[in-house]
Amino acid sequence: MEQQVFDLDHLPRTYFKMALPVMTGMIVTLIYNLADTFFIAQTGNTSLVAGVSLCSPVFTALMAFGNIYGQGGSSLISRMLGGEDADGIRRVSSFCFYVAIVTGIVLAVPLLLFRGPFLRLIGADADTLPYAAEYFSVLAAGAPIIILSFIHSNLLRCEGMATTSMVGTAGGAVLNIILDPILISVLGWGARGAAVATVIGYVFSDVFLLIMLKRRSRFLSVRPRDCHVAGGELKQILGVGVAAAITNLTQSVSLVVVNHFLLPYGSGKIAAMGIVLKINMIAQLILVGLSFGGVPLFGYLYGARDQKRLKELIRFCMLFLCGLAAVISAALFAAAPAMMRGFINVDSIVADGAVMLRWQAAGNVFAAVVLLLSCVFQATGKMIPSFLLSVSRQGVIFLVVLAAAVALAGYMGVVAAQAAADLVSAALAAGLYVRCFPASGRTGEPSPHA
């Protein structure tokens, strides 16, 4: 490789060049999700809204499979770029592309064949089943397209094309927003129209990013003859990718458990928590985007065995993200009642939600530590630390802390559990970092595959 992929002489500037488009893309996706829900709700058909909502776990599962190859592949490719392994980059990128398509087909077939039993399993009844079936059928048929969208949106960032990745993702989201009211209401397709709009949006993203890869990428490949990886490379892809996928799944599980613990205190408390999580999601997506934006750079420096610059970058990112999280948390503390009232004008829910939001915000600095170090471990191929953190903050540690907090403080234990879990998870993350990157040790290894 004759050209340097990143400007390593100005690390903060290079980091922001990579991270800001990722953060922007995530915020655009959040807006798209809110808009999607809005247009479906405008029909006034509660069974339609409920039927489409029941399919959310299906989309989460497809996203998780996409992240296995998208994030697992990008982690390995970033290190290969640093190690100047052009042949490995071609093979891994082609493998991730084709295995994503095959995985989507393998998932789509049983989902369509056993549509009825599966929908009843996730809660569809006589009222919601027709709408859920319409939405689910299109979503399942589009599984290869949806899973594929997570491949090149991640891999292109490895070569520094973060803005291109953002444009592809955001373009699909904007197209979806345009098509939603047309297909749902104007053409009267209802749930089927919402799903078709979603899949068409992903088709746009896939095609756009594939064209950009063919025109601008120097190393990535989609040639079938390059589609093969060694056993160690597959282990790296799956080891890092599965950990990333588990993070998506534990978020869904933790929400279900929280709602279960809030149920005895009334539906108003559940409604308040739902709004609070949406508000705090904005803060979380900013931190997630800025953390994940650094992954290609972390992996590149690790693959190049540039210990000094890698640790300098991690220190800079840690100070920046923790400072930003503190500022965001202060804003949420001050504006909590007003933010709640922006969503709902019910005094009891606003009061409950303001308290919940402040507790959620209290953990954001610790969450920033966990998110950043999770990305560092993923980028550097540290599979065990990556896995431990993926099941900690909103997984095992959260569930243990939640159970203990409820036993000690009842309702307030539920409210404060996430902040406490964030603190414990941050301590775990810091300990793992010190163990994996000792002050006098080497961050580099003989091969970026290791």
Buried (B, 14 or more C-beta within 10 A) or exposed (E): BEEEBBEBEEBEEBBBBBBBBBBBBBBBBBBBBEBBBEBBEEBEBEBBBBBBBBBEBBBBBBBBBBBBBBBBBBBBBBBBBBBBBBEBBBBBBBBBBBBBBEBBEEBBEEBBEEBEEBBEEEBBEEEBBBBBBBBBBBBBBBBBBBBBBBBBBBBBBBBBBBBBBBBBBBBBBBBBBBBBBEBBBEEEBBBBBBBBBBBBBBBBBBEBBBEBBEEEBEBBBBEEEBBEBEEEBBBBBBBBBBBBBBBBBBBBEBBEBBBEBBEEEEEBBBBBBBBBBBBBBBBBBBBBBBBBBBBBBBBBBBBBBBBEBBBBBBEBBBEBBBEBBBEBBEEBEEBBBEBBBEBBEBEEBBBBBBBBBBBBBBBBBBBBBBBBBBBBBBBBBBBEBBBBBBBBBBBBBBBBBBBEBBEEEEBEBBBBBBBBBBBBBBBBBBEBBEEBBEEEEEBBBEEBBE
